C-alpha cells in the first residue's frame, strides 16, 4: 500500500480522545520584556496540544523508578509561542497533581521540570537531529528548568561565613536582620541550564555567557494542579536560527513524584514552531507525515527483522538491553527518521552501553579513530512496500495518552 503524507491533517486524535498536533503558531506581541508564565500576555497564546510519551529507549538502573513506570501513559502538554521580533518565548502548560521541588537536604527527592530543545537548523527536515541529544553534524540547543526550593551551596562560591546558624553569629538587632537578608539572597532558587549537543555523550553546558536566555516555572492549583513553563531566547543566535521562519522544536517534562530525571521522562516528537509569516512547508510535511501502510505486514516485518534485538509493544522476547527499546518510538520519531534508521543505522548511533546490557552484544563498534559504527545491519534489501509497512507499524508504537 502506498504511503500517504497527511500534511494538511496535522492534528491527530490520541487514545484519550484529545486532539494533539505538532504545528505551533507564534503570536506577535509588542514586547517580551518581563514576560513570565502568569503575566497577561499568556492570554494571547494560540495553544496546541502536544503529546509527550515515556522515554523507553534506555532504562535507568533504578528498580523503584522502573516499577513506577510500568504501563506509564503519555501526557498532553499545551504548547504556544510568542515573539516580539527580537526574542521568541516557547510556553508550556501541563497537568501535574503534585508540586515536587528539589530540596538540598534530601537525596531521594526529584524535581518537576521541563526542557525545550531547538534543532540548530531545519534546513534538511528529513535529517532532523535525534530527539534529546542531537546527532553527529546535527546539533541541538537544549534549555532546562527544574523546580527548586531555596538551596544553599556552601562550596559553590567559597563563602562559608553565611553558612552559620544565626544563633552562632556575633550579630544582634539590625545587624542580625541584615545577616539573614544576605543569607536569603545567596540561596539558589532557580535551576536553569543551557546545553549544546551533537550526539550522545557530547552534551555540554554553555557556561561562557554566549547563550542569552531566561526561563520561568509557575505552579497553579486549578484543573487539579498544573505547571506552566517558558523559555525565552533570541529569535536567532549562534545556537539555533529559524529556517524560512520556522523552528524544529521538541519538549520534555519530568514528574518528580514518579522519580523522573535524566533519561526517565516524557518526550515529544519534533514540532514546527512558526514565526509570523513563516512558511517552511518541508518542515511541516516531515513533522506531520503519517504513513498509511499495512500494519499487519509491518508487524510481520518487525517480527522477522527486528524482534530478535528490539522490544516493541507486541514483542518483548529479546534479552533486555540487547538494543534500544522501541515501545514509544512512534510518539518521538518522524517517519523520515525511522526510514533512515532502517536503511542507514550508522546515521545515528545511540549510546549504550548500559551496564545491565546484554554482555555479548554491544550496540556499536569503535574504530581506531574513535568513530562508532552501529552493529545493526542496514535493511536496504527490503522492498519499498515492506519498509513503508514497517515504518507505519513503528509509528503505531506509543503508549495510550492519559485522560
N, C-alpha and C positions, 0 to 999 in steps of 0.2 A: 504494500500500500504506500502510496506516495506521501512524503512528509508535507504537512500543511503548516505554513508560517502564519500564526494567528496574530499579526501585527496590530491590526485595528482593535482586536479584543484584548486589551492589555490588562483587563481585570479577570480574575478567576474566583470561583466560589470555593472556599475552604470547607473542610469536613464539618466545621461548626456552623456553616451556613452564612458566614460573614464574607463579604466580597473583599478580596485582597488584590492589590495591584503592585506595580513596580515602576510607575512613572509619576514623579512629583514635580509640580509646577511652583517655582519660586515666585513670590509676590513682591512687587516693587514697593518699597517704603521710603520715606524721606530720609531717615537716619536710623542706624542700629546702635548709636551711642547709648550706653546704659541699658541695653536690652537684656532682660532676664526672663526666666520661664513664666513668672507671674505678672509681667507687665502688660498693659492694654494692647500692645501690638500683636499679641497672640491671637486676638480675635480676627485678625486679617488673614490668618493662615488658611490655606486650602489643604485640608488633611487627606492623606492617602493611607488606608490601612495596608500594612506590610506584614506578611507572615515571617516569623523567625522560628527556626527549628533547632532541636537539640543537636549539638555538635557531637558526632559519634565516630569521627574518623580515627582518632586515637584516644584511648581511655586513660583516665588518671589512675594512679596507684593509691586509691583511697576507697576502701571497701564500703564505708558508710555512705560516702557520696554516690557511689555507683548504685547502691541499693535504693537510695532516694530517687535515682533517675531511671529506675526500671519502669518502662512504659511511659516515660516522660512525653508530654504533648508539646505541640508548638503553641506559640502565643501570637497575638496580634499587637503590633506596635504601630501607632499612628504617627506618620512622618509628614512634616511640612518644611517649607523653606521660605526665608525672607532675604531680600537683598536691597541695599541702598546704592548699588553700583560700585562701591568700593569694597564692601565685605559681603559675605554670604553667611547666613545662620541656618544650620540644619537643626530642626527642632523635633524632639521625640516625646511621646507620652505613652505609657504602657501600664497595664494593671499589675499590682503587687500588693498582696494583702498585709504584708508586714514591712516596716521600715527598719532595715538592717544596716547598722552603721559599724564601721571599723572602730575598734577600741584598742588603744595601745597596750592595755594591760591584759588583754585576752588573746591567746594564741589559737583558739579553736573557733573563733568567730570570723565570718567573712562578710564583706560589704556588698550591698547592692551597687550596681554600676552600669555604665554603658560605654560604647565606643562607636565612633564614626570613622569609616575608612574611605579614603578617596584614592581612586586609581590616578597615578601621576598623569596619565594621558588616556583618552578614549579614542585615539587616532585609528587604532585597529581593534574594533569592538569584538571581533571573533577571537582575539587573543588577549582578552582581559586578564589581569593577574589572578593568581589563585586567591580565593577568598581567605582572608585572615592574615596571611603573611606575605602576600605578593609572590613573585616568582622571578627567576633569572631574566634580566632585561626588561622586566615589567614591574617597576617599583610602585609602592603604595605609601601614603601618609596616613597614620592612624592617630586619632585623638581619643584619649581615655580619661574617664572621670569616675571616681568612686565616692560613695557616701561616707564621710568621716565625721566623728565627733572630735572634740578638741584633743589633740595628741601632742605630747612633748617628746622631742628627740634630744636627750642630753648631750649626745656626741655630735649631732648634726652640725652645729656652729661652734663647737668647742666652748660653749657657755655653760659653766656649772654653777655660777653664782645665783642663777634664777631657778635652780633645781632644788632649792632648800625649802623645807616646810616653813611657812610664815612664822610659826611659833619659835623657830630656831634662828630667826634673824634678830639683829640688834635694833630693828625699827619699831616705832610706835606712832600712833596717831596718823597724821597726814603722810609721813614718810612710809609707814606700813601700807597705806592705801595706794600710794604711788608704786610701791614694790609689787603689789598684787596686780595693778594695771599693766605693769611691764611684763609680768608673767603671762597674763592673759593674751597680750599681743604677740608673745613668742610662740604660742601654741599653734600647731598646724590644724587648720580646719578644712582645707581644700586639698584633695589629691587629684591632680590633673597632670597628664603627661602627653607628650607628642613623640611619635616614633616614625622612623622611616625604615622600610623593609623591602628587600628584593629577593625573597626566597627564605626557606626555613633556615633557622639559626643565624639570620642576618639582621634580625630586628634590633634596631639601635635607637636609644633615646636621643632626641635632639636637645642638646644642652648648651649650644653656643649662642643662643638667642636669635638664631636665624628663622625660627618658626614663630610667627606672630599669630596668637590665637587666645581665646578665652572660653571658659566653659561654665555651666551652671547646672545644678540639680535642685529640684524642688518637689517635696512630697506633700500630697493633699489626701485628705480622708475620704473625699467623695468617691462614688462608684465602688465602695468597698476598699479603697486605697489605691493610689496610683502615683507613679513618678512622672515628672517632667524633666527633660534634659535638653541642653542645647550646646552646640559647638559653633563658635563664630570665628571665622578666619578670612584673610583677604580673598577676593574673587580670584586672584591669580598671584602665585608666588613661585619660588623655585621648587616646591614640592608637589604641587598639583595645579593644573590650569584647565579651564573648560575647553572642550573641543566642539566647535560650531555651537557654542553657547550652552553646552550640556556637560555635566559631570557623570562619571560612573561612581556610585557610592554604595557602600554596604554598611549595615548596622549590626551591633551585637548588644545583648543585655545580659546581666548577671543577677541572680537572685541569691543573696547571702543565706537565706534560710535553707535553701537547698544545697548549701556548701559549694556553690558555683564559684569558680575562679579559673584563671588561665584558660586552658582549652576546654573546660567544662562550662559551657554557656549556651545561649540560644543565638543563632546566627541567621541572617537573611542571605538571599542571593543578591546579585547586582541590581541596583536601582538606577534609573536615569533621572537625574535632577536637572530640570530645565530652567535656565535663566530667562527672564522676559525676552521674547524674540528668538530664543534658542531653537534650533532645528537640526538635530543630528538623527536623521531617520535611520541610519545604520545602527547606531547605538540602541535606539528604541526597538528596532527589529530584533536585535540579538538578545536583549534582556527580556523580551516578550515572547520569544519563539517557543511555541508548544508543538511538539512533534506528535502528529496523529498517526500512530503506527499500529501494527498488530501486536497487542500486548501479550497475547498467548505465545506467539512466536518469540517475542522479546524475552519473555520469561524462560522459554526453552533455550534461547541463545545464552542467557545468563547462566543457566544451569550447566550447559555444555562447556562454556568457555571461561566462566568467571567464578563459579561457586566453589571451586576447589581451593581458592585463596581468599576471596572476599565474602563478607557477610552481606546479605540483603534482608529485607523484612520477611522474605519467604524462605531463604536458605541460610542456615547458620550451622553448617556441618564442618566447615573449615576450622582448623585449630585457631583459637583466639589469638589475635595479633599477627596472624600469618600475613595479612595485608590490610590496608586501610578499610575500615568499616564503611559500608555504603547505605546504611539503613535510612539516612536522611539526605542523601546526595541530591535527590530531586528538588529539595527545597533550597539548595545552596549553590547549585552549579547551573550554568547556562547549557543549552543543547550544544552550542559550539564547543564549550569546554569538554563536555562528555565525548563528543566525536574525536576531539584532539587526543584525549586520554586513551581512547580505544586504538586509534591509528598511530599515535606517536607518544608512547608513555614517557619518553625522555624529556618531553617539553616541560613538564613539571614533575619533579621528584619529591614526594612527600618524605618527612624526616625519618620515621622510625628512628632510632631503634629503641622501642620501649623495652625496659629491662625485663618485662614479662613476655617479650615477643617469642615467636617460635625459634628455638635455639639453632635450628639447622637451615633457616631460610631468612636471610637479611633482605630488606626492601630495595637495596641498591648496592652497587659495587663502586669502589673509588679507585681511580687510576693514579698513576704516579704524580700527576699534576693536581690532584685533589678534586677532579671532576667526578660527579656522581652519574652513574648510569643505572636506570631502573632495571630491576630483574624481571619486571613484567615484559613479555614479548609484545611487539606490535601485532595487532589483529587485522592487518591490512589485506589479508587474504579473504576476509568475509565480503560477500557481495553487498551492494549498496542497500538493498532492502533489509537484509539481516542487521546491518549497522543501524539503520533508522529504527527498526523494530526494537533493537536493544536500547537505543537512546530513549525511545518512548517508555520502555519499561523502567529504565533508571530514573526518568523524570517522575514516575509514579511512586518512587521510594521516598516517602516522607511521613512523618507522624501526623496523626489527627491533630487539628488545632482546637485547643480547649475553648469552651463557650464562656 
